[in-house]
Each structure stands twice: as C-alpha cells, then as structure tokens.
Amino acid sequence: MNDRRSVGMKARESGMPEASYWETFFNPSCILERLGCSGPCGDVVEFGCGYGTFTNAAAQLIAGRVYAMDIEPAMVVATTRKASEAGLANIFAEERDFVASGCGRPDGSVGYALLFNILHIENPVGLLREARRVLAPGGTVGIIHWRTDIPTPRGPSPDIRPTSEQCRSWGEAAGLEFVRYEPLCCCSWHWGLVMKRP
C-alpha cells in the first residue's frame, strides 16, 4: 500500500482493492441510518467517495444533494457511473484535493459531512476543521474507521489507524461537539462516531 501524504497526493495507505471486493465490507444504508444521515438532514458533503459505495446510499436516504469528492480521477468516474446507472440526479461528484484546498462548498452550506475511513491522514484536525466550516450550525459529522481491537481484512497499518477516542479528541480540537459513539452491528470491522457543529 502507498505511504504518501503531501499536497496533491492521496492520503497515506489509501490504496483501494477491486470494487466488488471492497463493497463486501459494508452495509452502506444501515451504516448511514445508524449515523443519522437520512431524511431531512440537508445536503451532504462526502470527503473521499472512493467507488461511490456510500454516495448512492446517501443520495437515496436524504432529501437533498450529495457533493462527493475524491483526489483519484478513477474514483470520481466510478462514482459518477454508479449514480447514473442508479438514476440518481442528486449526486455531484468532482475530482478534488480537499486536504490541500478544502471542499469548495460555501461556509455553513451543508447539513451532514461524511468522513469514512479517512482520518488516518497526517492532519486529521485540519480536515475536521474543514468539515466544521462547511456545516451549518447544528450540522452533523459522521465518522467511521477500521477497528484496532480485532483483525480486519483491509485498512491502514495499526500504527496510523485511529481509534474512536482519538477521532473524538481531534473533532473537539476542531470545534465539534461529541454526540455519541455508534456501534455498527451491520459492519463488524468498523466503529462509528457522531459529532456536530455547535
């Protein structure tokens, strides 16, 4: 796996397996519903959409739009294709280095931010600050990551894999408030965390 992280480069250890294998790891709709990303939660921004595994599910669960971003052009193409095949017109995917230059959405313009399997980057607080910036007051951040207490079929190496408690601390340093830890019974290799913008 790659171990790179600098301006214009993807997050360290962010290599992706084949889409068909990757998608066996998740029940996207269940995870999103458990983290409160459904119904009238407002528009959603997704930091690192990958193959669109969660993008389509979010677009089907919410009343607003999903702004999906990834630094990898192939991931944006895959996400766009998957949205088109599903007939979803509320997904807007773009190639963007959001770690270096932000997500491009206006301040306070979305109701929900997805940070899934991405906070092993070298500056997680900076990314959480960007999520806080783009959220409307009372908006929600949903976080998942690979567990550290059990063997998992994928995920970054243990020395950079964050715990839910670390991510809570980083979120609070970024100005977010803790809401709850969310056990993900529908995805036993991951933990969930919900935070909000005050």
N, C-alpha and C positions, 0 to 999 in steps of 0.2 A: 504494500500500500504506500501511497505517497506520504511524505512527511514535509510538506511545504506550507508556508504561510507568509506571504508578503503582499504588497499592493499589486493587484492584478493577478493574483494566483489564488487557486481554490484553497479551502480550509485544509489543514494538515490531516492526513489519513482519511481523506474523503472519497476514496475510490468506491465505486458502486459495482455490485455484481449485476448479472443479467436481470432484466426487469421481471421476468417470470419467477425467478428465484426470490428476488427482493420482496415481491408482493406477497409471498407466502408467510412473511414475518408479522403481518399486521391485519387487523380488522379495522380499517380506517373509520367507518361510520361509528362504530362503537367507541373508539378512542375519542373522536371529536365530540360525540354527545356527552361522554363522561367528563370532558374538559369544558363543557358549556359552549362549544362552537356549533350552535344550531339556532334555528328560528330567527327572531328579530334582533340578532346581535350586531347588526350593522355590517359594513364592508369588512373584508378580511385581507390582511397582507401576510403572505407566506414567504418567509426568509429561507430560501433553498428548497425549491419544489421538487428536485430530482425528477423522477419519471412521471410526476403528477399523481402519485399514489394517494395523497391526501387532498390534492387540489379538487379533483372531481367530486369526492365525497363531500367536501366543504361546500362546493357550489350547489350540490343537491340539498344540503341541510339548511342553508341560510337563505334569507330573503334578499340579500344584497349581492355585491360583486366580490370576486376573489382576484387580488393582484398577486400573481405568483412570479417569483424571481429566482434565477439561478445564474451562476457565473459560467456554467458549461452550456454552449450552444446546443449540443445534442440533447440535453435535458429539457431545454425550452421547446425544442422541436417535438420531443416525445410528449410533453405536457399539452402542447397545442393540438397535436394529432389526437390524443386521447379525449380532449374536450370536444373536438369536432365530431369524433366518432360517437360520442355520447349525446350529441345535440345540445351541448351546454353553451349558451351565449353569454353567460355572466363571468367567464374566466378571461383574464387579460394577463398573458404570460410574456415576460421580457427577459432578455439576457442582461444581467447587471451585476457588477461587483459591489454589492450593497455594504460589504465590510469596509471598503475603501471610500465609497462615495454616497452611502446612505441608500434608502429605498426609493427616493424620488417622489414620494407622496407628501402632500402638504401636512403641516403640523395639525394634530388633532383631527385627522380626517377619516380614521377607521375605528371600528369598534372591537376588532379582535386581531391579535398578532400570533402567528404560528411560528414557534422556534423548536423544530423537531429534529433531534439528532444533529445538532449544530453547535452546541455550546462547548465543544472541545476546542474551539478556535483559540488563538493566543490572547485575544482581547474580548472575552465574553461580556464584560461590563459595558464596553463600548457598543456592542450590538444590542444589548438590553436597553441602553440609553436611547438608541435609535428607535427601538420598538416603543419605548415610552413616549418619545417625541411625536410619533405618528398617531398614537392612540388618542382618542377623545377622552376627557375626564370620565372615569368610571369604566373605561375600556379594559379588556382582558388580554392577558398573555397566557397562552397555553404552551407548556414545555414538556417534551418527553426526551428521554435518553436511555441508552442501553444500561442495564443494571450492572453493578460492580460486585454483587454478592453471589452470583451464580455464573457458570459458563454460558456464553451466548454464541450463536452461530456467526455473528458479524459484530461490527462495532470497532471503535478505535482502541488502541492498546490501553491496558489498565492504567499506565502512568499518566495518561491525559484524559481518561474518561471521568467526567464529573459525576458527583453524587447529587441527589435531590437537595440535600442540605447546602452543598456548595452553591448550587444554582439559586437557591433561595437567598443566600447571602449576597451573591452577585446582583440579583434583582433588586434587593433592598438598597445596595450601594448605588444602583442606577435610578433610584427614586420610585420603585414599585413597591406595592404592599402585598404581603403574603395573604393568600386566601385559603388554600388547602393543598395538602399532598393528596394525590388521587391514585389509589391502587388500580392498575389496569388488568383486570381479570381477563380481558379479551386480548391481551398481548403480554404474555408472562415474562418476556425478556426485557421489558421496559418498565420504567416508573413514570408517573405523571405529576405535574405541579401546575397550579393555577395561581397567577398573581394579577394585580390590577393597577391601573394608574389612578392615583387618588383624585 
